[in-house]
């Protein structure tokens, strides 16, 4: 609140106008503080995101390629096979030394249930190295 002291009329009236300059100064300072601190607050959980690296998979002659199409059909090295026969062949492959790697190629639109059957069959017979083959992203994305 401001007072006008040196009046010419000689009256001691109090001027009842509010000086808003300090209020505006305080509001601008608060606005600047909020603008600086909001980006810091939005990233509260420190997470190190992985870098995208694609290393080409070297297919060795002893690796096993299993494909699952969108309808759930299973293919062993491009030959169609049923689940019991797959389990029997995986059992025989798991006995070899060194144990071969299994590369699973699942169609993008297949249900995970079908791919899960292949992974479960590998787990049951003791195959330790199971890899999923994916399409690498296009350059620049």
C-alpha positions, 0 to 999 in steps of 0.5 A: 500500500502506498501513501502520498506524503507531500500533498499540496493541499495540506490534507493528510488523506491516505491514498488507497491505491495498491502498488502492483509492481512488487506483486508482478516482480514476484510472480515473474520470478516464480514463473521462471523458477517453475519453468526451470524446475518442471523439466527436472521433476518430470524425469524422477526415475533414473533409468539408463536406456539400452542403445540399439545395437544389432549384431548379425547372427552367425548361423553355424551348420549345427544350429537348428532353425525352427519357424512358426507361421501365423497359423501355428504350424512348426517348421524344422529347417523348412520342413513341417513337423508336429509338436511330438516329433519336434520334442523327439528331435530336440531331445536327440539334439540336446544330447549332442556335444556341444549342444546346438543353438535353437533359432526360433523365427516366429511370424509377427502375427502369430499368437505367442501360444504357438511360439511358447510351445516351441520354447517350452519344448526346448526347455523340457529337453534341456536346450540351453541356447534359444534365440529369437530371430527378428527383423532389424529396424530400417536405417534412420528409424 
